[in-house]
Amino acid sequence: MHWKGRVAYLATLHRKEQVIGPLLAHHLGIQVQVIPLDTDQLGTFSRERPRPGDPIHTLRLKIERARQAHPASLVLASEGSFGPHPQIPWIPWNQEWVMLRVFEPGAEPLELVGYAESTQTNFSHRWVQSWAEALDFAQRAGFPQHALIALDRPEKPQVIHKGIQDEATLKQVVGELLARQGGLHLETDMRALYNPTRLQVIAAATQNLIAKAQSLCPACGTPGYWQIRSVSGLPCGQCGAPTPVAKAWVYGCARCSHTHTEPVAEPWADPAQCAFCNP
């Protein structure tokens, strides 16, 4: 098995190794050690710092900085994103990426990225004007197992209290901000060490990374032989016309040029996806 018995270094201060480490050890034989990198310098959920680019770009920056501190050959990083679901905008949506980059002498770095998404998230926020409203929000958010953040205002906040995990602290912070300005912005703390629900999605992204690492190119044996693009045109189950739904996936190697095309298991598309049956 590739990399069995080797150490991969994870750039984090947010205890993500608690879910990533056991999975990689069990399935790939990789031992995970932490490089204590302050990844908040590359963006925060509480908006003090914007993310410097898209998630993949940010993951590469995390790994680059980790290797500056510890020039290892296997380096990991994780990145998450929260917002409204693209098709159902009133439902919150969590996306997670876990990247492994492998640096071997004489070869270009090999990059594998695991991905998972879920609507099972407590991501939420509310403007509150009383202790009763604050407590109601906290209970709905899964407090105290899930921490909260209190801000004086949702945009460009000047006062930020993070990692609130007990009722006494919450009551004190809420009381101070209510006395000062009559209201405050509460939101869920989405950092992994304060959000066990998010950790489950990070675990799912790690499982996806493992599946890619275990999928070897039939031509050169490189890990990461995976879907690279879809081929649309699955026929409508009612009229048989081609639809935008994928009829096949093209698999490709992360290192050599080998590809193959594999049809999807479903023979027909839902007529709701057909431009003729559902114009």
C-alpha positions, 0 to 999 in steps of 0.5 A: 500500500502506498505510504503505509508506515509513513507520517503525514503532517497536518496543518491545524490548531483546531483538533482536526486530527481527532477525525482525520488521524484515525481514519488515515491510520486504519485505511492507509497506514499513515500516522498523522502528526500536527504542525501547529500552524495558525491557519486563522491567518488565511481566513476566519469564519468570524470575518476578521480576515477574508480567505485569500482565494477559493478553498483549493488555493487556500489549502495549497497555501496552508500546505506551503506554509506547513512545509516552510515550518517542517519540510515533510514529504506528506502534508495534509490540510483541511478547509471548510465553507458554509452558506446557503444551499445552491438549490435550496437557499433557505437550507444551510450547507457545509462543504469540506475539503481535505487535501494530501500533497505528496512530495517525492524527489524527482517528481511533481507533487501529487495532489489528492483532494477529498470532498464532502458536503452536507445539509446536516449543520447547525450553521445559523445566526440571529440578532437578539435583543434579550437574554431569552432570545439569546438562550433560545438561539443557543438551545436551537444551535446545540449549545453548549456542545456547539460553541457560539460567537457573539459580535456587536454587529454582523458586518465589520464587528469591533467586538468579537467573543469566540468559543463561548461554551458555557451558560455563565459566559454566554449570559455575561457577554450577552448582558454586556452587549445588551447594556451597551447597545441594546442588541447583539449578533449571535452565530454558531462557532464553525471552527472544528474544535468547537463544532462536533457536527462539522467534524462528521463532515470532515470525516466524510471528506477524509473517507473520500480522500481515502477512496481516491488514494486507494484507487490506482491508475491501471497504467502507472499505479499512481493513487488518485485515479478518479472521476475527472468529468461527466458526459451528459446525455442520459436518455429520458425515461419517458421519451428517450431524448437525451437530457443534461444528466450524466450518462457516463464518467471519465476517469483519469490519472493524476500523473499520466494521461491514461483515461477511461469512460464508465457508464452510470448505473441508471439507464434512464433519467427522471423526466423532470430533467427532460427539456421536452417532457418538462419544458 
